[in-house]
Structures are given as C-alpha cells and as structure tokens.
C-alpha cells in the first residue's frame, strides 16, 4: 500500500524538510554575520596598527586609517546574533551535546522516549527565554528614554530583534523535535547518529 500525498507521514516529512531549509538558511546568515565581524576586527586591528605609524600619520590623504569606530559594540551585537541564529539548526539536526553514558546500549525506542523528554524540557526553556527576551525588547524599544550604545549611539534594542526571531524559530523547532521523538519512540526508535 502506498502513501497518499496527504498522508500524515508525507506532511511530517515536508515540515521536517522545510524546517531544515529555514534553520539552515538562518544558520548560514549567522555564519555570514560572524564572518563580517571577523573581517571588521581584522580591519580594525590593522587600522589601529597602521594608524599608529608616524609616516602614515604624516600623510593627509591617509588620515582616515585607524581602528573601526565602535568595533567592540559591533562584535558584541554580531556575536549575539550569530549565536542565536545557530541554535535552531543545531536542535533540528540533533547537534546538541548529550550525555548518553547510561543509555548508550539502550534500545532505540527508549532513547527516543528520553529524547522526547529532553526536547520537551528544552522547548520549555526556549519558550521561557523567548518570552523574557521579547519582554526586554518591548521594554527597551518603547521606553521614553532609549538606551543606546556608548560609541555608536545605536539603540540597544536593535540587537534584540534578530535574537527574538531566532528564538521564535527555536521554539517551533523544539516543538517539532518533541513530536519527532514521540513518533520515533512509538515507531522504529531513534536513528543511530554514528
């Protein structure tokens, strides 16, 4: 008997593939942000060193050479964006660190049941963090006095927006992985990752 196009398994597989594509794209975006930060830091350090040379300081056309203004603020925001963007993909591909010393030789269905419990706990934690970060975003963006960074005067809440979006995606992925683990516990069990 073949599965129909509207079967639950087919729909589940489509959701899984879609989440893999979306989380992969978000993770790649985070990697690009991290790469941009790396290039900026190298440029800032190079500019700081070159700008300190007396022969460069003496040439008016090169007076722009120096460190990137607000580089540490950009590193702070960029790294936060990158870290939050990697979390959904890591959860989707079962990339989180687990300690399976006691269940290493357990049957695949038992491993899947334990994974379902772990995924459920992670869903609750992700939801709590997303809720708190969303509250902070709303508070910081609607306050009568907008908090800004020291050098660039960039509103602090700007960095919260991509983090909240990534956490919303993480919550959706965590909920999906709970369902996936329950299906595996009731079916063939957790696949071997080795």
Helices and strands as residue ranges (DSSP letters): H 8-51, H 54-57, G 60-62, H 71-92, H 108-142, H 158-186
